[in-house]
Amino acid sequence: MSRLGTSIVLGAMLLAGTAIAANAQQSSFAHNGSYAGAMTQMPTGGDYGRNHPCVVHRPVSMAIEGDKVTFLYVNWGGSTVHYHGKVDPTGGVNAWHTNDDGTRSILTGKIESTGFAGYMARDEGRCNYKVTIPL
């Protein structure tokens, strides 16, 4: 095969591989959309002060676009808290909120056919929540 023929074949293979990878990335998670659920304080969390209490139960929303996920809820002071992260191809979720002091609060879990189930550690683990969001 000539150099030109080899280059054309290799180029076509590269383009085909790139297209397959792009399609796999786009279709790796089929639950794009917005969802609503709840976060409930776990027994390990606690109210550690009048100025910064843990709220026992509150609504939470989740938006998925491709492999990106965002969780939102309104905290005890009325501010909206955002967790941003990724959804892996199996539905595993890792997201975080950057606190005012630069530390991160972590949210992890898994999205399955019935919904999202996860765990959120807030305020250095003082307020821990179970997060459930039906699909």
DAMO-V407975 format. One record per residue. N is the residue number from 1. RES is the residue in three letters. OMEGA is omega in whole degrees, 0 to 359 (NA if undefined). Layout:
n:N res:RES omega:OMEGA
n:N res:RES omega:OMEGA
This chain:
n:1 res:MET omega:181
n:2 res:SER omega:178
n:3 res:ARG omega:180
n:4 res:LEU omega:179
n:5 res:GLY omega:178
n:6 res:THR omega:179
n:7 res:SER omega:180
n:8 res:ILE omega:180
n:9 res:VAL omega:180
n:10 res:LEU omega:177
n:11 res:GLY omega:179
n:12 res:ALA omega:179
n:13 res:MET omega:179
n:14 res:LEU omega:178
n:15 res:LEU omega:179
n:16 res:ALA omega:179
n:17 res:GLY omega:178
n:18 res:THR omega:179
n:19 res:ALA omega:179
n:20 res:ILE omega:179
n:21 res:ALA omega:179
n:22 res:ALA omega:178
n:23 res:ASN omega:178
n:24 res:ALA omega:179
n:25 res:GLN omega:182
n:26 res:GLN omega:185
n:27 res:SER omega:184
n:28 res:SER omega:178
n:29 res:PHE omega:190
n:30 res:ALA omega:184
n:31 res:HIS omega:177
n:32 res:ASN omega:179
n:33 res:GLY omega:180
n:34 res:SER omega:185
n:35 res:TYR omega:179
n:36 res:ALA omega:179
n:37 res:GLY omega:184
n:38 res:ALA omega:170
n:39 res:MET omega:184
n:40 res:THR omega:181
n:41 res:GLN omega:177
n:42 res:MET omega:183
n:43 res:PRO omega:182
n:44 res:THR omega:179
n:45 res:GLY omega:179
n:46 res:GLY omega:177
n:47 res:ASP omega:186
n:48 res:TYR omega:174
n:49 res:GLY omega:181
n:50 res:ARG omega:182
n:51 res:ASN omega:183
n:52 res:HIS omega:185
n:53 res:PRO omega:169
n:54 res:CYS omega:177
n:55 res:VAL omega:186
n:56 res:VAL omega:185
n:57 res:HIS omega:177
n:58 res:ARG omega:177
n:59 res:PRO omega:178
n:60 res:VAL omega:176
n:61 res:SER omega:181
n:62 res:MET omega:174
n:63 res:ALA omega:180
n:64 res:ILE omega:173
n:65 res:GLU omega:184
n:66 res:GLY omega:179
n:67 res:ASP omega:179
n:68 res:LYS omega:179
n:69 res:VAL omega:176
n:70 res:THR omega:174
n:71 res:PHE omega:179
n:72 res:LEU omega:169
n:73 res:TYR omega:178
n:74 res:VAL omega:183
n:75 res:ASN omega:184
n:76 res:TRP omega:180
n:77 res:GLY omega:179
n:78 res:GLY omega:179
n:79 res:SER omega:177
n:80 res:THR omega:179
n:81 res:VAL omega:181
n:82 res:HIS omega:169
n:83 res:TYR omega:179
n:84 res:HIS omega:179
n:85 res:GLY omega:186
n:86 res:LYS omega:171
n:87 res:VAL omega:178
n:88 res:ASP omega:184
n:89 res:PRO omega:179
n:90 res:THR omega:181
n:91 res:GLY omega:177
n:92 res:GLY omega:183
n:93 res:VAL omega:171
n:94 res:ASN omega:181
n:95 res:ALA omega:181
n:96 res:TRP omega:173
n:97 res:HIS omega:177
n:98 res:THR omega:181
n:99 res:ASN omega:180
n:100 res:ASP omega:182
n:101 res:ASP omega:178
n:102 res:GLY omega:176
n:103 res:THR omega:179
n:104 res:ARG omega:169
n:105 res:SER omega:190
n:106 res:ILE omega:174
n:107 res:LEU omega:178
n:108 res:THR omega:177
n:109 res:GLY omega:183
n:110 res:LYS omega:174
n:111 res:ILE omega:177
n:112 res:GLU omega:186
n:113 res:SER omega:182
n:114 res:THR omega:180
n:115 res:GLY omega:179
n:116 res:PHE omega:172
n:117 res:ALA omega:183
n:118 res:GLY omega:185
n:119 res:TYR omega:178
n:120 res:MET omega:175
n:121 res:ALA omega:180
n:122 res:ARG omega:171
n:123 res:ASP omega:178
n:124 res:GLU omega:177
n:125 res:GLY omega:180
n:126 res:ARG omega:178
n:127 res:CYS omega:182
n:128 res:ASN omega:186
n:129 res:TYR omega:167
n:130 res:LYS omega:181
n:131 res:VAL omega:178
n:132 res:THR omega:180
n:133 res:ILE omega:178
n:134 res:PRO omega:176
n:135 res:LEU omega:NA
